Amino acid sequence: MTKSIFTHLAASILLAGSISIASAAEIAIQDQRSNLFEASITCKIRGTNTYLTLIEALSPARYYRAWTSDRLDGQWTPVPDANTWEKPFAGINNVTLEDGVTPWTRDISHGELIRDRYDETMTIDPNNLQLLYQGRDPASGGRYELLPYQLGLLKLDRSGR
């Protein structure tokens, strides 16, 4: 058996009020495993007809890439300047720590966008973006389930620092 080096995000639409045992899924986004790993998040952007999907990438450290679409079953387009290791949606290369805070992780992993409201629409406020994530000391090692992950909160900074 050959192991694929590609991974993908498969999308299937389930209408509110309906129950589906099995449905046909379509590949929405595909890339190499190191660039498209796990922990996807899809939200609606408040005040728009746009959806945002974030997917965690694996290498060289964990970070998030971003895509947008005008429909959940539509074409997903990479967000310019938010889709690579060098210029991620959220990653060590674009995080500025508050004054006096010592860098404590290289990983921005298993995140969750803080929603604008608490309902099934998964709506986010583009003017108040926050991402709860886990990170760990890069010097830590050992078995995955024993790694010393800690939580962090990223907040959108428009100050230009």
C-alpha positions as CSV (number, residue, x, y, z in Angstrom):
1,M,0.0,0.0,0.0
2,T,1.3,3.4,-1.0
3,K,1.0,6.2,1.6
4,S,-0.1,9.5,0.1
5,I,1.9,12.6,0.7
6,F,-1.1,14.8,0.1
7,T,-3.9,15.6,2.5
8,H,-7.1,17.4,1.9
9,L,-10.1,19.1,3.4
10,A,-13.3,17.4,2.4
11,A,-16.5,19.4,2.5
12,S,-20.1,18.2,2.8
13,I,-23.1,20.4,3.4
14,L,-25.7,19.5,6.0
15,L,-28.8,21.7,6.0
16,A,-30.2,22.9,9.4
17,G,-32.8,20.5,10.6
18,S,-31.7,17.6,8.5
19,I,-30.0,14.4,9.5
20,S,-27.5,12.7,7.2
21,I,-26.1,9.3,7.8
22,A,-23.7,9.5,4.8
23,S,-23.2,12.2,2.2
24,A,-20.9,12.8,-0.8
25,A,-18.0,14.9,0.2
26,E,-15.9,16.9,-2.2
27,I,-12.3,17.9,-1.9
28,A,-12.3,21.6,-1.1
29,I,-8.6,22.2,-0.4
30,Q,-5.6,19.9,-1.1
31,D,-1.8,20.1,-0.4
32,Q,1.1,18.2,1.0
33,R,0.7,16.9,4.6
34,S,3.2,19.3,6.0
35,N,1.3,22.3,4.6
36,L,-2.3,21.0,5.4
37,F,-2.2,19.0,8.5
38,E,-5.2,19.2,11.0
39,A,-7.3,21.4,13.2
40,S,-9.4,23.1,10.6
41,I,-11.8,25.9,11.6
42,T,-14.5,27.3,9.3
43,C,-16.5,30.5,10.3
44,K,-18.7,33.1,8.7
45,I,-17.3,36.6,8.7
46,R,-19.9,39.0,10.3
47,G,-21.4,41.5,8.0
48,T,-20.3,39.7,4.8
49,N,-21.2,36.8,2.6
50,T,-17.7,35.3,3.2
51,Y,-16.5,32.3,5.0
52,L,-13.0,31.8,6.4
53,T,-11.3,28.5,6.8
54,L,-8.1,28.1,8.8
55,I,-6.1,24.9,8.6
56,E,-3.0,24.0,10.7
57,A,0.2,23.3,8.9
58,L,2.9,21.2,10.4
59,S,6.3,22.3,9.2
60,P,8.8,23.8,10.1
61,A,6.6,24.6,13.2
62,R,2.9,24.6,13.6
63,Y,1.0,27.6,12.1
64,Y,-2.3,28.4,10.5
65,R,-3.0,29.1,6.8
66,A,-6.2,30.8,5.6
67,W,-8.7,30.5,2.7
68,T,-12.0,32.3,2.0
69,S,-15.1,31.5,0.0
70,D,-18.5,33.1,-0.7
71,R,-20.2,29.7,-0.1
72,L,-19.4,26.7,2.0
73,D,-19.6,24.6,-1.1
74,G,-17.8,27.1,-3.2
75,Q,-14.2,27.6,-4.4
76,W,-11.8,28.2,-1.6
77,T,-9.2,30.9,-2.4
78,P,-5.9,31.3,-0.4
79,V,-5.9,34.6,1.6
80,P,-2.9,36.7,0.3
81,D,-0.2,37.2,2.9
82,A,-1.9,34.6,5.2
83,N,-1.1,31.3,3.6
84,T,2.6,30.4,3.9
85,W,5.1,29.7,6.7
86,E,6.8,33.1,5.9
87,K,3.4,34.9,6.0
88,P,0.9,32.9,7.9
89,F,-2.6,33.7,9.2
90,A,-1.2,32.9,12.6
91,G,2.3,31.7,13.3
92,I,5.5,32.6,15.0
93,N,6.5,34.7,12.0
94,N,3.7,37.2,12.5
95,V,3.1,37.2,16.3
96,T,4.3,40.2,18.3
97,L,4.4,39.6,22.1
98,E,3.4,42.2,24.6
99,D,6.3,44.2,26.1
100,G,8.0,42.1,28.8
101,V,6.7,38.7,27.6
102,T,9.3,36.1,26.8
103,P,8.7,34.0,23.7
104,W,7.5,30.6,25.0
105,T,6.5,28.7,21.9
106,R,7.2,28.3,18.2
107,D,3.9,26.4,17.6
108,I,0.5,28.0,17.0
109,S,-1.5,24.8,17.2
110,H,-5.1,23.4,17.6
111,G,-6.6,26.8,17.6
112,E,-10.2,28.0,17.9
113,L,-11.4,31.4,16.7
114,I,-13.4,33.3,19.3
115,R,-16.9,33.7,17.9
116,D,-19.0,36.8,17.8
117,R,-22.0,35.0,19.2
118,Y,-22.9,31.7,20.7
119,D,-25.0,29.9,18.1
120,E,-24.6,27.4,15.2
121,T,-23.6,30.1,12.7
122,M,-19.9,30.2,13.9
123,T,-19.7,33.9,13.1
124,I,-16.5,35.9,13.8
125,D,-16.0,39.6,14.1
126,P,-13.3,40.7,11.7
127,N,-12.5,43.8,13.8
128,N,-12.0,41.7,17.0
129,L,-10.2,38.6,15.8
130,Q,-8.9,36.4,18.6
131,L,-7.5,32.9,18.3
132,L,-7.2,30.6,21.4
133,Y,-4.3,28.2,20.7
134,Q,-2.0,25.7,22.3
135,G,1.8,26.0,22.2
136,R,4.8,24.4,24.0
137,D,8.4,25.1,24.8
138,P,10.4,24.2,21.7
139,A,13.0,22.5,23.9
140,S,10.4,20.0,25.2
141,G,10.2,16.6,23.7
142,G,9.1,13.0,24.4
143,R,5.8,11.2,23.8
144,Y,3.2,13.4,22.1
145,E,0.5,12.9,24.8
146,L,2.9,14.0,27.5
147,L,4.1,17.2,25.8
148,P,3.7,20.2,28.1
149,Y,1.2,22.2,26.0
150,Q,-0.1,25.6,27.3
151,L,-2.9,27.8,26.1
152,G,-2.3,31.2,24.6
153,L,-4.6,33.9,23.1
154,L,-3.7,35.8,19.9
155,K,-5.5,39.1,19.3
156,L,-5.6,41.1,16.1
157,D,-3.2,44.1,16.4
158,R,-3.8,46.9,13.9
159,S,-1.3,49.3,15.6
160,G,1.4,48.6,13.1
161,R,3.9,47.5,15.7
